């Protein structure tokens, strides 16, 4: 039995809130750990505490009303990103790929929806809503995978930007053609004109006032940002337009202002928290009864959304010239539904869409969000390795005699070593296990062979028996260890210099008997530390300090190597090392002070006199 609003008690609301927080803290990190994404964790947390779970609160509409502020703030941040220079730089991706993806999904979905009996406006809304992908899911995922700067990362960002911007006219049209609330008229047009003329000067004046008298108070700046974004949104909603449109326009007005970066930093924590609350509220309102009544329909629609979006984007991107290794991950990333589908279906429920239809589509979008991380995992762990094995070119035939130096791994480290050898006329043979890296390096005229240096046959073909030196510069730690083990087993007399990614990698290589191991970031890190000390401690002899520090670190490394497999002893030794270094530096400082004092006394003494002790 559904509880009535009158049956709620303030104490019950506090209990519901605490239970909601507990479910979020428990489930969201778990889902992120499993690789399923925080967004799905928020949805499941909402289902867990909602009317079909623990039933601590069966009125998600109240939570949703508050959480929609998260969507409003998201639109404000999107507006801040719309600098004219940035849009111009991304114009081909934003308006080219964005239109391609949107039309490729929306048009066939709209046609199917119309054939199933939906009126044309409702069918168009369904097509556009299902074409949306989740900015809240994809962008954090790209950042976590460090793929924002890759080609597919940049194209995914451009497509999402186009989708987010397209929400604005969609919401405006929804207000006119069947959305809830009053319809915009002349008052709305006047409000937009007033905002265009006076909005930026007014907002800039407010932020200058806060910056001047707030004395760097970030909380006040955050409050001013919320006031600007939400205030304009509320003002436009009063004349029949959406609050999201107002927040977006507020962001656009400030995109070129000097306050842009400070605004992003102030708003983002609130936006992330409230957007998470939005997904929790969606989960609380999820019609699980429909899942039980129509599991095949909802599951099939969710899977169909993912399959249609992935196929459309992959085929469309290949058709306009992208390689498969760009089009495929792009299609997988954007195959899910998006948060704005929930907003659009909620706004159109009971007007353009029948309540039952809106509920089914909302559930299907949730299923697509649940399937998206699974699709990504399947792509990364199954499909991509299989395709790489299938399409990998054969290793390069090595048709030259053995050379004095053999370099395994010709990336950012191996290339520097190779350039120095070239400068002295020392011939070398370079191997790299990445076909893309080999092709890239060959464009610059370098002689390099594609091959896996952990294969004994390939090393023999490269003339390793005749080498006077083997340089191990492979980036991958496990591959580096396999090659080192192979070299120590079959060619123990060949000198080996190895690159170590970190301290642990260094100790593992030394344990295998590799004597010359260099940490790739050690030298640059010490140089950076010396530069930092010269700035903050001008009177300090940074060179002398760095020498003492390096000697201490080398001694510590030898002691850590001895207890490498005893984690407790390793931790205790590392803690002890800090105090030892402080004692060394203090003793060194006392010795220098004593020497300086003796020198001063000697300089003041008469010629031939004994210095005072």
C-alpha positions as CSV (number, residue, x, y, z in Angstrom):
1,X,0.0,0.0,0.0
2,X,1.4,3.4,-1.0
3,X,1.7,5.8,2.0
4,X,-0.1,9.1,1.7
5,X,1.7,12.4,2.0
6,X,0.0,13.1,5.4
7,X,1.5,9.9,6.8
8,X,5.1,11.3,6.5
9,X,6.7,12.6,9.6
10,X,9.8,14.8,9.8
11,X,11.6,12.0,11.7
12,X,10.8,9.7,8.8
13,X,12.2,12.1,6.3
14,X,15.5,12.3,8.3
15,X,15.6,8.5,8.3
16,X,15.0,8.4,4.6
17,X,17.8,10.9,4.0
18,X,20.3,9.0,6.1
19,X,19.3,5.7,4.4
20,X,19.7,7.4,1.1
21,X,23.2,8.6,2.0
22,X,24.2,5.1,3.3
23,X,23.0,3.4,0.1
24,X,24.9,6.0,-2.0
25,X,28.2,5.6,0.0
26,X,27.9,1.9,-0.2
27,X,26.9,1.3,-3.8
28,X,28.5,4.1,-5.8
29,X,32.1,3.2,-5.0
30,X,31.3,-0.5,-5.4
31,X,29.9,0.1,-8.9
32,X,32.9,2.3,-9.8
33,X,35.3,-0.4,-8.6
34,X,33.5,-3.0,-10.8
35,X,33.9,-0.7,-13.8
36,X,30.1,-0.1,-14.1
37,X,30.3,3.7,-13.4
38,X,29.0,5.9,-10.7
39,X,25.8,6.8,-12.6
40,X,24.5,3.2,-12.5
41,X,25.4,3.1,-8.8
42,X,23.2,6.2,-8.2
43,X,20.3,4.6,-10.1
44,X,20.6,1.4,-8.1
45,X,20.9,3.3,-4.8
46,X,17.6,5.1,-5.7
47,X,15.9,1.8,-6.5
48,X,17.2,0.3,-3.2
49,X,15.7,3.0,-1.0
50,X,12.6,3.7,-3.1
51,X,9.1,2.3,-3.0
52,X,10.2,-1.0,-4.6
53,X,13.2,-1.4,-2.2
54,X,13.4,-0.5,1.4
55,X,10.4,1.8,1.1
56,X,11.9,4.5,3.3
57,X,10.4,7.1,1.0
58,X,7.8,6.4,-1.7
59,X,7.6,10.0,-3.0
60,X,10.6,10.5,-5.2
61,X,9.0,13.5,-6.9
62,X,10.0,15.6,-3.9
63,X,13.6,14.5,-4.2
64,X,13.5,14.9,-8.0
65,X,12.2,18.4,-7.8
66,X,15.3,19.4,-5.7
67,X,17.7,17.2,-7.8
68,X,16.6,18.9,-11.1
69,X,18.8,21.7,-9.8
70,X,21.7,19.5,-10.7
71,X,20.6,19.4,-14.4
72,X,20.2,23.2,-14.3
73,X,23.8,23.6,-13.0
74,X,25.0,21.1,-15.6
75,X,23.5,23.3,-18.3
76,X,25.2,26.4,-16.7
77,X,28.6,24.6,-16.9
78,X,27.9,23.6,-20.5
79,X,27.1,27.2,-21.3
80,X,30.5,28.2,-19.7
81,X,32.2,25.9,-22.2
82,X,30.7,27.6,-25.2
83,X,33.4,30.1,-25.9
84,X,33.1,31.3,-29.5
85,X,36.8,30.5,-30.1
86,X,36.3,26.9,-28.8
87,X,33.2,26.4,-30.8
88,X,34.9,27.6,-33.9
89,X,37.8,25.3,-33.4
90,X,35.5,22.3,-32.9
91,X,32.9,23.4,-35.5
92,X,33.4,20.4,-37.8
93,X,33.2,17.9,-35.0
94,X,30.4,19.6,-33.1
95,X,28.1,20.4,-36.1
96,X,29.3,17.7,-38.4
97,X,29.5,14.6,-36.2
98,X,26.8,16.0,-33.8
99,X,24.2,16.3,-36.6
100,X,25.3,12.9,-38.1
101,X,24.8,11.1,-34.8
102,X,21.6,12.9,-33.8
103,X,19.9,12.4,-37.2
104,X,21.2,8.9,-37.6
105,X,19.4,7.8,-34.4
106,X,16.5,10.2,-34.2
107,X,15.1,9.7,-37.8
108,X,14.7,5.9,-37.7
109,X,13.4,6.0,-34.2
110,X,10.9,8.7,-35.1
111,X,9.8,6.7,-38.1
112,X,9.2,3.5,-36.0
113,X,7.4,5.4,-33.3
114,X,5.1,7.0,-35.9
115,X,4.4,3.6,-37.4
116,X,3.5,2.3,-33.9
117,X,0.8,5.1,-33.6
118,X,2.5,7.9,-31.8
119,X,1.6,11.4,-33.1
120,X,4.4,13.1,-35.0
121,X,5.4,15.6,-32.3
122,X,5.6,12.7,-29.8
123,X,7.5,10.5,-32.2
124,X,10.0,13.3,-32.9
125,X,10.5,13.8,-29.1
126,X,11.1,10.1,-28.6
127,X,13.6,10.0,-31.5
128,X,15.6,13.0,-30.2
129,X,15.5,11.9,-26.6
130,X,16.8,8.4,-27.4
131,X,19.5,9.9,-29.5
132,X,20.9,11.6,-26.4
133,X,23.9,10.1,-24.7
134,X,24.9,10.7,-21.1
135,X,27.4,13.5,-20.6
136,X,27.5,12.6,-16.9
137,X,28.6,9.1,-17.7
138,X,30.9,9.6,-20.7
139,X,33.0,12.6,-19.8
140,X,34.1,11.3,-16.3
141,X,34.8,7.9,-17.9
142,X,37.0,9.5,-20.6
143,X,38.9,11.5,-17.9
144,X,39.3,8.3,-15.8
145,X,40.6,6.4,-18.8
146,X,42.8,9.4,-19.8
147,X,41.2,9.4,-23.3
148,X,39.9,13.0,-23.4
149,X,42.8,14.0,-25.6
150,X,42.6,11.0,-27.9
151,X,40.8,11.4,-31.2
152,X,37.8,9.4,-30.1
153,X,37.8,11.4,-26.8
154,X,37.7,14.7,-28.6
155,X,35.0,13.6,-31.0
156,X,32.9,12.2,-28.2
157,X,33.2,15.5,-26.4
158,X,32.1,17.4,-29.5
159,X,29.1,15.1,-30.1
160,X,28.0,15.5,-26.4
161,X,28.4,19.2,-26.7
162,X,26.1,19.3,-29.7
163,X,23.5,17.1,-27.9
164,X,23.7,19.3,-24.8
165,X,23.2,22.5,-26.8
166,X,20.3,20.9,-28.7
167,X,18.5,20.3,-25.5
168,X,17.8,24.0,-25.2
169,X,15.6,24.5,-28.3
170,X,14.0,21.1,-27.6
171,X,13.0,22.3,-24.1
172,X,11.8,25.6,-25.6
173,X,9.7,23.8,-28.2
174,X,8.4,21.4,-25.6
175,X,7.1,24.4,-23.6
176,X,5.2,25.6,-26.7
177,X,3.9,22.2,-28.0
178,X,2.6,20.4,-25.0
179,X,4.9,20.7,-22.1
180,X,3.7,21.4,-18.6
181,X,3.3,24.9,-17.3
182,X,2.3,28.2,-19.0
183,X,3.3,28.7,-22.6
184,X,5.8,31.4,-23.6
185,X,4.5,34.5,-25.3
186,X,5.6,38.1,-25.7
187,X,6.8,38.2,-22.1
188,X,9.2,35.4,-22.8
189,X,10.6,37.3,-25.9
190,X,11.0,40.4,-23.9
191,X,12.8,38.5,-21.1
192,X,15.2,37.0,-23.6
193,X,15.9,40.4,-25.2
194,X,16.5,41.9,-21.7
195,X,18.8,39.1,-20.8
196,X,20.8,39.5,-24.1
197,X,21.3,43.2,-23.5
198,X,21.7,43.5,-19.8
199,X,22.5,40.0,-18.6
200,X,26.3,40.1,-19.0
201,X,26.9,43.5,-17.5
202,X,24.7,42.7,-14.5
203,X,26.3,39.3,-13.9
204,X,29.8,40.8,-14.3
205,X,29.0,43.6,-11.9
206,X,27.7,41.1,-9.3
207,X,30.9,39.0,-9.5
208,X,33.2,42.0,-9.4
209,X,31.4,43.1,-6.2
210,X,31.8,39.7,-4.6
211,X,35.4,39.4,-5.7
212,X,36.2,42.9,-4.3
213,X,34.4,42.7,-1.0
214,X,34.4,39.0,-0.5
215,X,38.2,38.9,-0.1
216,X,38.7,35.6,-1.8
217,X,35.8,33.8,0.0
218,X,35.0,30.9,-2.3
219,X,31.7,30.2,-0.5
220,X,30.5,33.6,-1.4
221,X,31.6,33.2,-5.0
222,X,29.7,29.8,-5.1
223,X,26.6,31.5,-3.7
224,X,26.8,34.2,-6.3
225,X,27.2,31.6,-9.1
226,X,24.2,29.8,-7.8
227,X,22.2,33.0,-7.6
228,X,23.1,33.9,-11.2
229,X,22.4,30.5,-12.7
230,X,19.3,29.6,-10.7
231,X,18.0,33.2,-10.6
232,X,17.9,33.6,-14.4
233,X,16.5,30.1,-14.7
234,X,13.6,30.9,-12.3
235,X,13.1,34.2,-14.1
236,X,12.6,32.5,-17.4
237,X,10.5,29.8,-16.0
238,X,8.1,32.5,-14.7
239,X,7.5,33.6,-18.3
240,X,7.0,30.1,-19.6
241,X,10.5,29.0,-20.6
242,X,12.6,26.3,-18.9
243,X,14.9,26.9,-16.0
244,X,17.6,24.9,-17.9
245,X,17.4,27.4,-20.8
246,X,18.0,30.3,-18.4
247,X,21.0,28.5,-16.7
248,X,22.5,27.7,-20.1
249,X,22.2,31.3,-21.3
250,X,23.7,32.6,-18.0
251,X,26.7,30.3,-18.7
252,X,27.0,31.5,-22.3
253,X,27.0,35.1,-21.1
254,X,29.9,34.4,-18.8
255,X,31.9,32.1,-21.2
256,X,34.4,34.8,-22.2
257,X,34.5,36.6,-18.8
258,X,37.5,36.7,-16.4
259,X,35.4,34.8,-13.9
260,X,34.9,31.6,-16.0
261,X,37.5,29.4,-14.3
262,X,36.5,30.5,-10.8
263,X,32.9,29.8,-11.6
264,X,33.6,26.3,-12.9
265,X,35.5,25.5,-9.7
266,X,32.8,26.9,-7.5
267,X,29.8,25.3,-9.2
268,X,31.2,21.8,-10.1
269,X,31.0,20.2,-6.6
270,X,27.3,21.3,-6.3
271,X,26.6,20.2,-9.8
272,X,28.1,16.7,-9.3
273,X,26.3,16.2,-6.0
274,X,22.9,17.4,-7.2
275,X,23.3,15.5,-10.5
276,X,23.9,12.3,-8.4
277,X,20.8,13.1,-6.4
278,X,18.9,13.5,-9.8
279,X,19.9,10.0,-10.8
280,X,19.0,8.7,-7.3
281,X,15.5,10.3,-7.7
282,X,15.1,8.7,-11.1
283,X,16.0,5.3,-9.6
284,X,13.5,5.9,-6.8
285,X,10.8,6.7,-9.4
286,X,11.7,3.8,-11.6
287,X,8.5,1.8,-12.5
288,X,9.8,-1.6,-11.4
289,X,6.3,-3.0,-11.7
290,X,6.7,-2.5,-15.5
291,X,9.9,-4.5,-15.4
292,X,8.0,-7.4,-13.8
293,X,5.0,-7.1,-16.1
294,X,6.9,-6.5,-19.4
295,X,10.5,-7.6,-19.0
296,X,11.0,-8.6,-22.6
297,X,9.6,-5.3,-23.9
298,X,11.7,-3.1,-21.7
299,X,14.9,-5.3,-21.9
300,X,14.5,-5.5,-25.7
301,X,14.0,-1.7,-26.0
302,X,17.1,-1.0,-23.8
303,X,19.2,-3.4,-25.8
304,X,17.8,-2.0,-29.0
305,X,18.7,1.5,-28.0
306,X,22.3,0.5,-27.3
307,X,22.6,-1.6,-30.5
308,X,21.0,1.1,-32.8
309,X,23.1,3.9,-31.4
310,X,26.4,2.0,-31.6
311,X,25.7,0.7,-35.1
312,X,24.6,4.0,-36.4
313,X,27.5,5.9,-35.1
314,X,30.0,3.3,-36.2
315,X,28.7,3.1,-39.8
316,X,28.3,6.8,-40.0
317,X,31.8,7.5,-38.7
318,X,33.3,5.0,-41.1
319,X,31.4,6.5,-44.0
320,X,32.9,9.9,-43.4
321,X,36.5,8.6,-43.3
322,X,37.4,7.4,-39.8
323,X,39.4,4.3,-39.2
324,X,37.8,1.4,-37.4
325,X,39.9,1.8,-34.3
326,X,38.5,5.4,-33.9
327,X,34.9,4.7,-34.9
328,X,34.5,1.5,-32.8
329,X,35.4,3.0,-29.3
330,X,33.4,6.1,-30.2
331,X,30.3,4.1,-31.0
332,X,30.7,2.0,-27.8
333,X,31.2,5.1,-25.6
334,X,28.0,6.9,-26.9
335,X,25.7,3.9,-27.1
336,X,24.0,4.5,-23.8
337,X,21.0,6.7,-23.2
338,X,21.3,10.0,-21.5
339,X,20.1,12.0,-18.5
340,X,18.2,14.4,-20.7
341,X,16.0,11.6,-21.9
342,X,14.6,11.4,-18.3
343,X,14.0,15.1,-18.3
344,X,12.3,15.1,-21.7
345,X,10.1,12.1,-21.0
346,X,9.1,13.6,-17.6
347,X,8.3,16.9,-19.2
348,X,6.2,15.3,-22.0
349,X,4.4,12.8,-19.7
350,X,0.7,13.2,-20.0
351,X,0.9,15.6,-22.9
352,X,2.9,14.4,-25.9
353,X,3.3,11.0,-24.4
354,X,0.9,8.7,-22.6
355,X,2.0,8.0,-19.0
356,X,2.4,4.3,-19.7
357,X,4.5,5.0,-22.8
358,X,6.7,7.5,-20.9
359,X,7.3,5.0,-18.1
360,X,8.3,2.3,-20.5
361,X,10.7,4.6,-22.4
362,X,12.2,5.8,-19.1
363,X,12.8,2.2,-18.0
364,X,14.3,1.4,-21.3
365,X,16.8,4.3,-21.1
366,X,17.8,3.0,-17.6
367,X,18.4,-0.4,-19.0
368,X,20.6,1.1,-21.7
369,X,22.6,2.9,-19.0
370,X,23.0,-0.5,-17.2
371,X,24.2,-2.2,-20.4
372,X,26.6,0.5,-21.5
373,X,29.4,-0.3,-19.0
374,X,29.0,-4.0,-19.7
375,X,29.4,-3.3,-23.5
376,X,32.5,-1.2,-22.7
377,X,34.0,-4.0,-20.6
378,X,33.2,-6.6,-23.4
379,X,34.8,-4.3,-25.9
380,X,38.0,-3.7,-23.9
381,X,38.6,-7.2,-22.7
382,X,37.2,-9.3,-25.5
383,X,36.6,-7.6,-28.8
384,X,39.5,-5.2,-29.0
385,X,42.2,-7.8,-28.1
386,X,40.7,-10.3,-30.5
387,X,40.6,-7.7,-33.3
388,X,44.2,-6.6,-32.5
389,X,45.4,-10.2,-32.7
390,X,43.5,-10.8,-35.9
391,X,44.5,-7.6,-37.7
392,X,48.1,-7.3,-36.3
393,X,50.6,-7.2,-39.1
394,X,53.4,-9.9,-39.1
395,X,56.6,-8.9,-37.3
396,X,59.1,-7.1,-39.5
397,X,61.7,-9.3,-41.1
398,X,65.2,-8.2,-39.9
399,X,67.5,-8.3,-42.8
400,X,70.6,-6.5,-41.4
401,X,73.6,-7.8,-39.5
402,X,73.7,-7.5,-35.8
403,X,74.6,-4.1,-34.5
404,X,76.5,-3.0,-31.4
405,X,73.3,-1.8,-29.6
406,X,69.9,-3.3,-29.5
407,X,67.0,-1.1,-28.1
408,X,63.8,-2.7,-27.0
409,X,61.0,-0.1,-26.9
410,X,61.4,3.0,-29.1
411,X,59.0,5.4,-27.4
412,X,59.8,8.6,-25.5
413,X,62.8,7.1,-23.7
414,X,64.2,4.8,-26.3
415,X,64.1,7.5,-29.0
416,X,66.3,9.8,-26.8
417,X,68.8,7.1,-26.3
418,X,68.7,6.4,-30.1
419,X,69.3,10.0,-31.0
420,X,72.3,10.2,-28.7
421,X,73.8,7.1,-30.2
422,X,73.1,8.4,-33.7
423,X,74.9,11.6,-32.9
424,X,78.0,9.7,-32.1
425,X,77.7,7.4,-35.1
426,X,76.9,4.3,-33.0
427,X,74.6,2.0,-35.0
428,X,71.7,0.3,-33.3
429,X,68.7,-1.9,-34.0
430,X,65.4,-0.7,-32.5
431,X,62.4,-3.0,-31.8
432,X,58.9,-1.9,-30.7
433,X,55.8,-4.1,-30.1
434,X,53.3,-1.3,-31.2
435,X,52.6,-1.3,-34.9
436,X,51.2,2.2,-34.6
437,X,54.4,3.5,-32.9
438,X,56.6,1.8,-35.6
439,X,54.6,3.5,-38.4
440,X,54.8,6.9,-36.6
441,X,58.5,6.7,-36.0
442,X,59.2,5.6,-39.6
443,X,57.6,8.7,-40.9
444,X,60.6,10.7,-39.5
445,X,63.1,8.5,-41.3
446,X,64.1,6.3,-38.4
447,X,64.9,2.6,-38.9
448,X,62.8,0.6,-36.5
449,X,61.4,-2.9,-36.6
450,X,58.0,-4.1,-35.4
451,X,58.3,-7.0,-33.1
452,X,57.9,-8.3,-29.5
453,X,61.3,-8.3,-27.8
454,X,60.1,-10.9,-25.3
455,X,60.3,-13.6,-28.1
456,X,63.7,-15.3,-28.2
457,X,63.5,-16.0,-31.9
458,X,63.0,-12.3,-32.7
459,X,66.0,-11.4,-30.5
460,X,68.2,-13.9,-32.3
461,X,67.0,-12.5,-35.6
462,X,68.0,-9.0,-34.5
463,X,71.5,-10.3,-33.8
464,X,71.4,-10.0,-30.0
465,X,74.4,-12.4,-29.8
466,X,76.6,-9.8,-31.4
467,X,75.4,-6.9,-29.4
468,X,77.7,-5.1,-27.0
469,X,74.7,-3.5,-25.1
470,X,71.0,-4.2,-24.7
471,X,68.8,-1.1,-23.8
472,X,65.5,-2.1,-22.2
473,X,63.3,1.0,-22.6
474,X,59.9,-0.8,-22.8
475,X,57.0,1.2,-21.2
476,X,54.9,-1.7,-20.0
477,X,56.2,-3.0,-16.6
478,X,55.3,-6.7,-17.1
479,X,56.6,-6.8,-20.6
480,X,59.8,-5.2,-19.4
481,X,60.2,-7.9,-16.7
482,X,59.6,-10.7,-19.2
483,X,62.3,-9.3,-21.5
484,X,64.7,-8.9,-18.7
485,X,64.2,-12.4,-17.5
486,X,64.7,-13.7,-21.1
487,X,67.9,-11.8,-21.4
488,X,69.3,-12.9,-18.1
489,X,68.5,-16.5,-18.9
490,X,69.8,-16.8,-22.4
491,X,72.3,-13.9,-22.8
492,X,73.7,-13.2,-19.2
493,X,77.0,-11.8,-20.5
494,X,75.5,-9.0,-22.6
495,X,75.4,-5.7,-20.6
496,X,71.8,-4.5,-20.0
497,X,70.6,-1.0,-19.1
498,X,66.9,-0.9,-18.1
499,X,64.4,1.8,-17.7
500,X,62.2,1.6,-14.6
501,X,58.8,3.2,-14.4
502,X,59.0,3.6,-10.6
503,X,60.8,2.4,-7.5
504,X,59.0,-1.0,-7.4
505,X,59.8,-1.7,-11.0
506,X,63.4,-0.9,-10.3
507,X,63.6,-3.3,-7.4
508,X,62.0,-6.1,-9.4
509,X,64.5,-5.6,-12.2
510,X,67.4,-5.6,-9.8
511,X,66.1,-8.8,-8.2
512,X,66.4,-10.4,-11.6
513,X,70.1,-9.5,-11.7
514,X,69.8,-6.3,-13.9
515,X,72.4,-4.0,-12.3
516,X,72.0,-0.8,-14.3
517,X,68.5,0.4,-13.8
518,X,67.4,4.0,-14.1
519,X,64.1,5.4,-12.9
520,X,62.7,7.4,-15.8
521,X,61.4,10.3,-13.6
522,X,64.2,10.4,-11.0
523,X,66.5,12.9,-12.7
524,X,63.7,15.3,-13.8
525,X,62.1,15.1,-10.4
526,X,65.3,16.0,-8.6
527,X,65.9,18.9,-11.0
528,X,62.3,20.1,-10.4
529,X,62.9,19.9,-6.6
530,X,66.0,22.0,-6.9
531,X,64.2,24.6,-8.9
532,X,61.4,24.7,-6.3
533,X,64.0,25.2,-3.5
534,X,65.7,28.0,-5.3
535,X,62.4,29.8,-5.4
536,X,61.2,29.3,-1.9
537,X,64.6,29.1,-0.1
538,X,66.9,31.5,-2.0
539,X,69.7,31.2,0.6
540,X,69.9,27.4,0.5
541,X,72.6,25.6,-1.5
542,X,70.1,23.6,-3.6
543,X,72.9,21.7,-5.4
544,X,74.5,20.5,-2.1
545,X,71.1,19.6,-0.7
546,X,70.2,17.6,-3.9
547,X,73.5,15.7,-3.6
548,X,72.8,14.8,0.0
549,X,69.2,13.8,-0.8
550,X,70.3,11.6,-3.8
551,X,73.0,9.8,-1.7
552,X,70.5,9.2,1.1
553,X,67.9,7.9,-1.4
554,X,70.5,5.4,-2.9
555,X,71.4,4.1,0.5
556,X,67.7,3.8,1.3
557,X,67.1,1.9,-1.9
558,X,69.7,-0.7,-1.0
559,X,68.1,-1.2,2.4
560,X,64.6,-1.5,0.9
561,X,65.9,-4.0,-1.7
562,X,66.9,-6.3,1.2
563,X,63.4,-6.3,2.7
564,X,61.5,-5.9,-0.6
565,X,59.2,-8.9,0.0
566,X,58.4,-8.0,3.6
567,X,55.8,-5.3,3.3
568,X,55.7,-4.5,7.1
569,X,59.5,-4.0,7.2
570,X,59.4,-2.0,4.0
571,X,56.8,0.4,5.4
572,X,58.7,0.8,8.7
573,X,61.9,1.4,6.9
574,X,60.3,4.1,4.7
575,X,58.9,5.9,7.8
576,X,62.3,5.8,9.5
577,X,64.0,7.2,6.4
578,X,62.4,10.6,6.8
579,X,63.8,11.1,10.3
580,X,67.3,9.9,9.2
581,X,67.4,12.4,6.4
582,X,66.5,15.2,8.8
583,X,69.3,14.1,11.1
584,X,71.8,14.0,8.2
585,X,70.8,17.5,7.0
586,X,71.0,18.9,10.5
587,X,74.5,17.4,11.1
588,X,75.6,18.7,7.7
589,X,74.3,22.2,8.5
590,X,76.2,22.2,11.9
591,X,79.4,21.1,10.1
592,X,79.1,23.9,7.6
593,X,78.4,26.5,10.3
594,X,81.4,25.3,12.3
595,X,83.6,25.5,9.2
596,X,82.4,29.0,8.4
597,X,83.1,30.1,12.0
598,X,86.6,28.7,11.9
599,X,87.2,30.4,8.6
600,X,86.0,33.7,10.0
601,X,88.3,33.4,13.1
602,X,91.3,32.6,10.9
603,X,90.7,35.6,8.7
604,X,90.6,38.0,11.7
605,X,93.8,36.6,13.4
606,X,97.2,38.4,13.0
607,X,99.7,36.8,10.7
608,X,101.5,34.0,12.4
609,X,99.1,33.8,15.3
610,X,97.4,30.5,16.3
611,X,93.6,30.5,15.7
612,X,91.5,30.2,18.8
613,X,89.8,26.8,19.3
